Amino acid sequence: MTTSQPAADPATLPSSAAPAAITAPAHAREIPFSRPSLSALETRAVATALRTARIGGNGPICKRVQQKIASQLGVRHALLAPNATQAMEMGLLALGIGPGDEVLMPSFAFVSQANAILQRGATPVFCEIDPATMNMDAADAAKRVGPRTKLVMPVHYGGVPADLDALGKLAADHKLALYEDAAQAFGSTWNGKPVGAIGRAGCVSFHETKNVTSGEGGALLTNDDEFARRCELIQEKGTNRAAFLRGEVDKYTWVSPGGSYVMSDLLAALLEVQVQRAAALQKSRFSLWQTYYTGLADLEQKGFLKRPVVPAQAKHNAHTFWFRTSTPQQQRKLLAHLNGVGIQARFHFQPLHASPYARQTLKLAQSLPITEREADCLVRLPLHAQVRKRDAQWVVEETRKALASA
Ligand SMILES: Cc1ncc(COP(=O)(O)O)c(C=O)c1O
């Protein structure tokens, strides 16, 4: 069961934003960009955790959920964290990334990634993307490898995996580690294997905008036992508390650098239900993704937009439906139109190399023309359990009207 939004009266939609010729059909309503799908099952699980006082960090519920995620995805280790940002920070510490090191990453990425690299005293080296997927371009990244490069860090944008064959080869050729920002890609696969654990490790996010959510939350995934062991120490403030809880040592103490990167059992209780519902949630997202994809085919044929390309090796999790308009002006016009009629469409990411922090504080004067051009044309459409098929069809219609009149 999902909670539903009351339908907005089309008469109350802001008249200034919508062109006069376009009126929302009777079924139209305010369509939020993103909304978690929560049911009575999540309420019950959280209430049970509260009643039994299971609210601390890395407790029995976390352990159970970690095992469920690991077995569902087919990875050896899933370590729950407060969010993907902190899972990423933990991973970079475990990889030994430090001052003077360089990390290859797309500029078209979430800011957490660049922050995590800078926190280690390392330098993010921003690379171009392949516009077909908006993911890191391995050929461009190869040109930026230098003597200080230590790590390749792709993003799987919108849940569609980056080219892990090419990026894996790049990492192997230059003896670099591969760490995946799979924050948006829980359940996506590359050559049948779960992303996030194809390189040395990776992170996934359970933020409220993600397919499977605990409001805030994340996990570090890896198939590398030794790496997982290092993370286990870092996660628990640099102590061997996890070994102590397993009865492997009689006291726990400070054994490594660390932080506090554990999830609360209260949130893990919510996440457990979401993980159990993952396949059903995925199915409904995928069906909407497909409605957008097929609905916009003719607009691509007429040259108004370009839809995402899913590589043959990839299975995506329908996290986001995005496309690119042919000009930035069309993007702005379309976003204004859709938002004006009550459809929350969005841009994002804004290229990091061109951000105020990169330009003014880091004094970066880099130009990445493909990233700049494509990010300025990007449009994301609402995609979540409360968007009905006819809503998606209406979104397609409004997109068609706005682009055809542009
Ligand atoms: C690609 C990417 N990386 C990292 C993050 C950070 O995730 P979290 O909010 O769980 O820290 C996000 C969040 O949206 C993201 O989209």
PDBQT file of the ligand as one rigid body, heavy atoms in Angstrom, charges set to zero:
ROOT
HETATM    1  C1  LIG A 501      25.657   9.640  -7.277  1.00  0.00    +0.000 C 
HETATM    2  C2  LIG A 501      25.454   9.928  -5.818  1.00  0.00    +0.000 A 
HETATM    3  N1  LIG A 501      26.482   9.746  -4.982  1.00  0.00    +0.000 NA
HETATM    4  C3  LIG A 501      26.355   9.950  -3.659  1.00  0.00    +0.000 A 
HETATM    5  C4  LIG A 501      25.169  10.383  -3.115  1.00  0.00    +0.000 A 
HETATM    6  C5  LIG A 501      25.072  10.618  -1.641  1.00  0.00    +0.000 C 
HETATM    7  O1  LIG A 501      24.168   9.725  -1.053  1.00  0.00    +0.000 OA
HETATM    8  P1  LIG A 501      23.697   9.936   0.444  1.00  0.00    +0.000 P 
HETATM    9  O2  LIG A 501      22.653  10.997   0.434  1.00  0.00    +0.000 OA
HETATM   10  O3  LIG A 501      23.157   8.610   0.866  1.00  0.00    +0.000 OA
HETATM   11  O4  LIG A 501      24.884  10.335   1.237  1.00  0.00    +0.000 OA
HETATM   12  C6  LIG A 501      24.079  10.610  -3.952  1.00  0.00    +0.000 A 
HETATM   13  C7  LIG A 501      22.799  11.084  -3.400  1.00  0.00    +0.000 C 
HETATM   14  O5  LIG A 501      21.875  11.427  -4.065  1.00  0.00    +0.000 OA
HETATM   15  C8  LIG A 501      24.219  10.373  -5.338  1.00  0.00    +0.000 A 
HETATM   16  O6  LIG A 501      23.202  10.559  -6.190  1.00  0.00    +0.000 OA
ENDROOT
TORSDOF 0
